[in-house]
Each structure stands twice: as C-alpha cells, then as structure tokens.
Amino acid sequence: MAAKITLPLMEDKRPIRNRARRRHRPVLLLLVTAITIYGLYAFGLFSSFTTASLPTRYKSAQNSDSPSASGDTKHVVPPKAASGLVPLEAHIISKCPDTRDCLRELILPAMIRVHEKVNFTLTYIGTPTENDGVECKHGPGECMGNIIELCAHKLYPDPKIWLGFTMCLTRDYEAIPQRELVEDCALEHAVDFVKLNECATRDDGAFGMAMLRAYMGC
C-alpha cells in the first residue's frame, strides 16, 4: 500500500519542479539583460556604441548642435528657449487709470507666476501721423511717458526691472512725465536716469518717437 501511495506523489513532484524552472527562465533572462545594459551605461560603453552606430547625416547634425562645434559656449540656447516662449502682449497707454488697474491686478500677478515661460511685451495705443509722429489719446505728455517706459524696456530687458519701473510710474499716472516722478521711480528700481533721459531725447526725440511707432499695438 505504501508503494502505491508514494510512487504517484514522486511522479507529480518532478514535472512541477520542471515547470517552475521553465517559468523562472524568462525572469532570469530579463534580469541578466537588465544588469548587462546597466553595466554598459555605467562604463560609458553603451552611449559610445549608439553614437558610433548613428548614420552620417545624424552625426553631422549632432556635431553642429554641440557647443564645441562652434567653439563658443556663452551663447548656447537652452532647450527651453530653443523650443520658444509663449507670447504675451498687453496694449496700454501710460496716463490712464485702466492701465494702472490692468498692470496691478492682471499683468503683474501673471508675470510673477509665468515670467520664465512667456515672451512679454507692452505695446502702446496711438494713431500714427503723416509727419512720422504719433497722436496719443491723452496728449504729448502721454507720448513722452510711453517713450520713457519703452526706453526702460530697451535699457533693462529684465522684466523685473522695466515692468517694475513702469508699474511705479503708472501708480501716479497723472504726474507722467514729470521729472520728479521719473527720477523717484528710476531710483527705486535701479534704473539709470541719465541713460533713460538720453534715450528719450536722442536725436531731438526722433529716436523715441520711432520706437513708439514700432511698438504701437492699435
């Protein structure tokens, strides 16, 4: 009776072990493959192999994009900048309470959050005239205020500087473009007043007026 019971049990155990071994073979192969690839990466062999196996046209493109190809690493465009920033544009006029509210409640909070992801520009509302000038809604003083803000943008491309300076002027929009206001805001935001004045009055004002015409949004 014992033999009859033992033999079937022994016969059942053998195929079970064999099946278990077969089941674990793919797992072992996968583990060995993963360890091999990791070793190649760790010793730099995999990357050199993939570079060497690239077709010629891809190698040339890869070399042309590398900093060493041009010999200049200072002007390398980061991947983020190369992919392009989201354009963000606001149309304003300097002597206007709506501009003050727009900058304070909309533009400034948005720029605090996304200034690294957008290409922000301010354009100015006005009507071009036949003598290469601009007619501003609130008169020549507003045109000068617009030009002063554009000069700050030109001299200090960092939005934290020129947008802060513009916000400072706009808080007292009725006093634009009085010298005292401009000097106070320039001092507050580390803007060189002498350079700002030179920009605004360059070529008897023709330079600033041309810049204003170029930045007219509507």
C-alpha positions in Angstrom: 0.0 0.0 0.0 2.8 2.4 0.8 4.4 1.9 -2.6 1.2 2.6 -4.4 0.8 5.9 -2.5 4.5 7.0 -2.8 5.0 6.5 -6.5 2.3 8.8 -7.8 3.4 11.5 -5.4 7.0 11.3 -6.6 5.8 11.4 -10.2 3.7 14.5 -9.6 6.6 16.5 -7.9 9.1 16.1 -10.8 7.1 17.9 -13.5 6.1 20.6 -11.0 9.7 21.4 -10.4 10.4 21.4 -14.1 7.6 23.7 -14.8 8.7 26.1 -12.1 12.2 26.2 -13.6 10.8 26.9 -17.0 8.6 29.7 -15.5 11.6 31.4 -13.9 13.8 31.2 -17.1 12.3 34.4 -18.7 12.7 36.2 -15.4 16.3 35.3 -15.1 17.0 36.2 -18.7 15.3 39.6 -18.2 17.4 40.2 -15.0 20.6 39.3 -16.8 19.8 41.6 -19.7 19.0 44.5 -17.4 22.2 44.0 -15.4 24.2 43.9 -18.7 22.6 47.1 -20.0 23.2 48.9 -16.7 26.9 47.8 -16.8 27.3 49.2 -20.3 25.7 52.5 -19.3 27.8 52.7 -16.1 31.1 52.3 -18.1 30.0 54.5 -20.9 30.2 51.8 -23.5 26.5 51.9 -24.5 26.5 55.6 -25.3 29.7 55.3 -27.3 28.2 52.4 -29.2 25.0 54.2 -30.0 26.9 57.3 -31.2 29.2 55.2 -33.3 26.2 53.4 -34.9 24.4 56.6 -36.0 24.1 57.3 -39.7 26.4 60.0 -41.1 23.6 62.6 -41.5 22.6 62.3 -37.9 26.2 62.6 -36.7 26.7 65.8 -38.6 23.5 67.3 -37.1 24.6 66.2 -33.7 28.0 67.8 -34.0 26.6 71.1 -35.4 24.3 71.5 -32.3 27.0 70.8 -29.8 28.7 73.8 -28.1 32.2 72.6 -29.0 31.3 72.7 -32.7 31.2 76.5 -32.7 33.8 77.0 -30.1 31.5 79.3 -28.1 29.7 78.1 -25.1 28.4 81.5 -23.9 25.7 81.8 -26.5 24.3 78.3 -26.4 20.5 78.5 -26.4 18.9 76.4 -23.7 16.4 73.7 -24.8 13.6 75.7 -23.2 14.4 78.9 -25.1 15.0 77.0 -28.3 11.5 75.5 -28.1 10.1 79.0 -27.9 8.3 81.0 -25.2 4.6 81.7 -25.2 4.0 85.3 -26.5 2.1 87.6 -24.0 1.3 91.1 -25.0 -0.6 93.9 -23.4 -1.8 97.1 -25.1 -1.7 100.1 -22.8 -1.3 103.9 -22.5 0.8 105.5 -19.8 -1.6 108.2 -18.5 -4.6 106.0 -17.8 -6.2 104.5 -14.7 -7.3 101.4 -16.6 -3.6 100.8 -17.4 -2.8 101.0 -13.7 -5.5 98.5 -12.8 -4.6 96.2 -15.6 -0.9 96.1 -14.7 -1.6 95.8 -11.0 -4.4 93.2 -11.0 -3.7 91.2 -14.1 -0.2 91.5 -15.6 1.9 91.6 -12.5 0.3 88.6 -10.8 0.6 86.6 -14.0 4.2 87.6 -14.6 5.1 86.5 -11.0 3.9 83.0 -11.9 5.0 82.6 -15.5 7.7 85.1 -16.3 10.2 82.3 -17.3 7.7 80.8 -19.7 6.5 83.8 -21.7 7.9 86.5 -24.0 6.1 89.5 -22.6 5.9 92.8 -24.4 4.0 96.0 -23.8 2.6 97.9 -26.9 1.0 101.3 -26.8 -2.2 102.6 -28.2 -2.0 105.6 -30.5 -2.5 106.9 -34.0 0.4 107.4 -36.4 0.6 110.8 -38.1 1.8 111.8 -41.5 5.0 113.6 -40.1 6.3 110.3 -38.6 4.8 111.1 -35.3 2.2 109.6 -33.0 -1.1 111.1 -31.7 -1.7 109.9 -28.1 -5.1 109.8 -26.5 -4.1 112.0 -23.6 -1.8 114.3 -25.5 2.0 114.8 -25.9 2.7 114.1 -22.2 1.4 110.6 -22.6 3.5 110.1 -25.7 6.6 111.1 -23.7 5.5 108.7 -20.9 5.2 105.9 -23.4 8.6 106.6 -24.7 10.2 106.7 -21.3 8.7 103.3 -20.5 10.0 101.9 -23.8 13.4 103.3 -23.1 13.4 101.5 -19.7 12.5 98.3 -21.6 15.3 98.8 -24.1 17.9 99.6 -21.5 16.8 96.9 -19.0 15.4 93.8 -20.8 14.8 92.0 -17.4 11.0 92.3 -16.8 11.6 92.6 -13.1 13.3 95.9 -13.7 11.4 97.6 -16.6 8.0 96.3 -15.6 8.5 97.4 -12.0 9.6 100.8 -13.2 6.5 101.0 -15.4 4.3 100.0 -12.6 5.9 102.7 -10.4 5.1 105.4 -13.0 1.6 104.1 -13.5 0.7 104.4 -9.8 0.9 108.2 -10.3 -0.1 108.2 -13.9 -1.5 111.8 -13.6 2.1 113.1 -12.9 3.6 111.4 -16.0 6.1 112.5 -17.4 7.2 114.9 -14.7 10.9 114.7 -13.9 10.5 114.2 -10.2 8.3 111.1 -10.7 10.6 109.6 -13.3 13.7 110.2 -11.0 12.0 108.6 -8.0 10.9 105.5 -9.9 14.3 105.2 -11.5 16.0 105.3 -8.1 13.5 102.8 -6.7 14.2 100.2 -9.5 17.9 100.8 -10.1 17.4 102.5 -13.5 20.0 105.0 -14.6 18.1 108.2 -15.0 20.8 109.8 -17.2 20.7 106.9 -19.7 16.9 107.0 -19.6 16.9 110.7 -20.4 19.4 110.2 -23.2 17.3 107.5 -24.8 14.1 109.6 -24.6 15.7 112.8 -26.0 18.0 111.1 -28.6 18.0 112.8 -32.0 15.8 115.5 -30.6 13.2 112.9 -29.7 13.1 111.3 -33.2 14.6 108.0 -31.8 12.0 107.7 -29.1 9.1 108.6 -31.5 10.3 105.9 -34.0 10.4 103.4 -31.2 6.9 104.3 -30.1 5.6 103.9 -33.7 7.3 100.5 -33.8 5.6 99.4 -30.6 2.1 100.6 -31.5 -0.4 97.8 -30.9 -3.5 99.5 -32.2 
